[in-house]
Amino acid sequence: MLFGKKKSVAGLDVGSSSIKVVELDGKVNSLNLVSLGFENLPDDTVVDGQIMELNSVSEVIQNVCKDHQIKSNQVVTSVSGHSVIIKNIILPQMSREELEESIDWHAEEHIPYDLSDVSLDYHVTDEDEESTQVLIAACKRERLDNIKQAIQLSGKQPMVIDVDTFALQNCYEVNYQPDESQVVTLLNIGASTMNVNIVKGSNSLFTRDITVGGSQFTDILQRSLGFSFQQAEAVKRGVADAVEDLDEKAIEPLMNNVTEMVAMEIQKTFDFYRATTEDDEIAVEKILISGGGSKLVGLAEDLSSRLELPVEVLDPFRQIKVDTRKFDPDYLSEIMPEMAVAVGLAIRGVELK
């Protein structure tokens, strides 16, 4: 189920370059960090969201859970990318029974796959006397089977498979408690994919997954300047003395080219959204960025300048109690941007405890 009953389980984010896992306890308005883990994946283990090396991924999941004392055997995980379709649709006013009976028929108009090949779920976001607004989410069954198999091989049991975009939104809502009129864009920059979610209060207005990510910055430094992967990653993140005799003047235009591409894709998303809405009053107030790609030195400032909007790094632990005797604040600060989706998934695990 993409919108399913939630149990108290760990949040497991299987990204294209790393595994992140988070355990929380308490209640949604009073959460405590129990444990968390982060471990990089070997190159090309996950490509475009598809797990290519099941054994490698399951081994890393096992290792990260063992090394960081993740006690729960049940997990909430998520998917994103081209296999996932998310649509906001407006239907005539109808009862829940009528909606349940007709949702497949309505969904067929919006999903470019045969319904027998996808897992479909929906959520009513708003309704009045004339209409019912429904958020539908569908994912190819083969993609769900792929991630379920990797998790089960690790000895864990996937209880809910969510969508990265909604996990990030869950993390945002709990930590930022937005009022219903506030319009924010959530931007999760992974290694190979950006998830964009325009949110008003607690309602998702428009989502888009873009095949641009942090790896583009690394690739251009490797290709153009002959850096190793490790050197390019370090330079990208502004590590001092990452490369001897570093020529800053050669790096800046390369990084600017990719930043410009990222900004253009975000602007294109805003244009797509405006083309699909009749509400001209809605304007994005700020952008909150997360994901490993958001750690690029100066990225928030560059995007803010290009898009003429405030851009901040999302803090997934803003409203979560963290015992600094157990968790090193410097380490948490370092991995914080990567943990937003995993935190959102872990919140799902305690919401209906």
Secondary structure, DSSP 4 states (H G I P E B T S, - for coil): --S----S-EEEEE-SSEEEEEEEEEETTEEEEEEEEEEEPPTTSEETTEES-HHHHHHHHHHHHHHTT---SEEEEEE-STTEEEEEEEEE---HHHHHHHHHHHHHTT-SS-GGGEEEEEEEEEE-SSEEEEEEEEEEHHHHHHHHHHHHHTT-EEEEEEEHHHHHHHHHHHHH---TT-EEEEEEE-SS-EEEEEEETTEEEEEEEES--HHHHHHHHHHHH---HHHHHHHHTT-TTSSTT--HHHHHHHHHHHHHHHHHHHHHHHHHHHHH-S-TT----EEEEESGGGGSTTHHHHHHHHHTS-EEE--TTTTEE--TTTS-HHHHHHHGGGGHHHHHHHHHHHHT-
